[in-house]
Amino acid sequence: MDNIFFIFDAIDFIVRLMILVIFLSIASTMNKTNPDVIRSRLSLEYGQITKAFNVMFVGSIFFFIAAVIEYLINPIQGDDMVLIMKISLTVFQITVIYFIFILNSAINAIGRRGM
């Protein structure tokens, strides 16, 4: 059972690192690009961004589940509820990565149709 907790802790670390890298990429692109160009790109990808936000909204339910488990149930380490909490946080983090990846793709010119 300890191995599964280690696996989710490792996934948590990797996911947080990925979020940081994507945010740095977005910040770098935004600092180098004209705001009007970014607005135009975001406007062109509005449908994709909306879909990704809706996926992240559903993922936020898992974030809420993890908070309920942590603060209301208050499980002890090694309990099955801790595993459910870790799985819930991982699902939420993956949906956040998906959303910011879509944002990053929208503001970057690489791979753009017609640009």
C-alpha positions as CSV (number, residue, x, y, z in Angstrom):
1,M,0.0,0.0,0.0
2,D,2.9,2.3,0.7
3,N,4.0,2.0,-3.0
4,I,0.8,3.4,-4.3
5,F,1.1,6.4,-2.0
6,F,4.7,6.9,-3.3
7,I,3.5,6.7,-6.9
8,F,0.8,9.4,-6.3
9,D,3.3,11.6,-4.5
10,A,5.7,11.2,-7.4
11,I,2.9,12.0,-9.9
12,D,2.0,15.0,-7.8
13,F,5.6,16.3,-7.9
14,I,5.8,15.8,-11.7
15,V,2.5,17.4,-12.4
16,R,3.4,20.5,-10.3
17,L,6.6,20.7,-12.2
18,M,4.8,20.5,-15.5
19,I,2.4,23.3,-14.4
20,L,5.3,25.5,-13.5
21,V,7.0,24.9,-16.9
22,I,3.9,25.6,-18.8
23,F,3.3,28.8,-16.8
24,L,6.8,29.9,-17.5
25,S,6.3,29.3,-21.2
26,I,3.1,31.3,-21.2
27,A,4.7,34.2,-19.3
28,S,7.7,34.2,-21.7
29,T,5.4,34.3,-24.7
30,M,3.2,37.0,-23.3
31,N,6.3,39.2,-22.5
32,K,7.6,38.8,-26.1
33,T,4.4,39.2,-28.0
34,N,2.2,42.2,-28.8
35,P,-1.0,42.2,-26.7
36,D,-3.2,42.6,-29.8
37,V,-1.7,39.5,-31.3
38,I,-2.3,37.5,-28.1
39,R,-5.9,38.8,-28.0
40,S,-6.4,37.8,-31.6
41,R,-5.0,34.3,-31.0
42,L,-7.1,33.8,-27.9
43,S,-10.2,34.9,-29.8
44,L,-9.5,32.4,-32.6
45,E,-9.2,29.6,-30.1
46,Y,-12.1,30.7,-27.9
47,G,-14.1,27.4,-28.5
48,Q,-11.1,25.2,-27.5
49,I,-10.4,27.4,-24.5
50,T,-14.1,27.2,-23.4
51,K,-14.0,23.4,-23.7
52,A,-10.8,23.1,-21.7
53,F,-12.2,25.4,-19.0
54,N,-15.3,23.2,-18.8
55,V,-13.1,20.1,-18.3
56,M,-11.2,22.0,-15.6
57,F,-14.5,22.9,-14.0
58,V,-15.5,19.3,-13.8
59,G,-12.0,18.6,-12.4
60,S,-12.6,21.2,-9.7
61,I,-15.2,18.8,-8.2
62,F,-12.4,16.4,-7.5
63,F,-10.5,19.3,-5.8
64,F,-13.5,19.9,-3.6
65,I,-13.7,16.2,-2.8
66,A,-10.1,16.2,-1.7
67,A,-10.7,19.2,0.6
68,V,-13.8,17.5,2.2
69,I,-11.7,14.4,2.9
70,E,-8.8,16.4,4.3
71,Y,-10.7,18.8,6.5
72,L,-13.9,17.1,7.4
73,I,-13.0,13.5,7.5
74,N,-9.4,14.1,8.6
75,P,-8.0,10.6,7.7
76,I,-4.9,9.1,9.2
77,Q,-1.9,8.3,7.0
78,G,-2.4,5.0,5.3
79,D,-6.2,5.2,5.3
80,D,-8.1,4.5,2.1
81,M,-9.5,8.0,2.3
82,V,-6.0,9.4,1.9
83,L,-5.7,7.4,-1.4
84,I,-9.0,8.7,-2.6
85,M,-7.8,12.2,-1.7
86,K,-4.6,11.8,-3.7
87,I,-6.4,10.4,-6.7
88,S,-8.8,13.3,-6.6
89,L,-6.0,15.9,-6.4
90,T,-4.2,14.1,-9.3
91,V,-7.3,14.2,-11.5
92,F,-7.7,17.9,-10.7
93,Q,-4.1,18.7,-11.5
94,I,-4.3,16.9,-14.8
95,T,-7.4,18.9,-15.8
96,V,-5.4,22.1,-14.9
97,I,-2.5,21.0,-17.0
98,Y,-4.9,20.4,-19.9
99,F,-6.4,23.9,-19.6
100,I,-3.1,25.7,-19.4
101,F,-1.7,23.6,-22.2
102,I,-4.6,24.7,-24.4
103,L,-4.0,28.3,-23.3
104,N,-0.3,27.9,-24.2
105,S,-1.1,26.4,-27.6
106,A,-3.6,29.3,-28.3
107,I,-1.1,32.1,-27.6
108,N,1.9,30.4,-29.4
109,A,2.2,30.8,-33.1
110,I,3.8,27.4,-33.5
111,G,1.5,25.0,-35.2
112,R,-1.1,27.7,-36.0
113,R,-3.2,27.4,-39.1
114,G,-2.6,30.3,-41.4
115,M,-0.1,32.1,-39.2
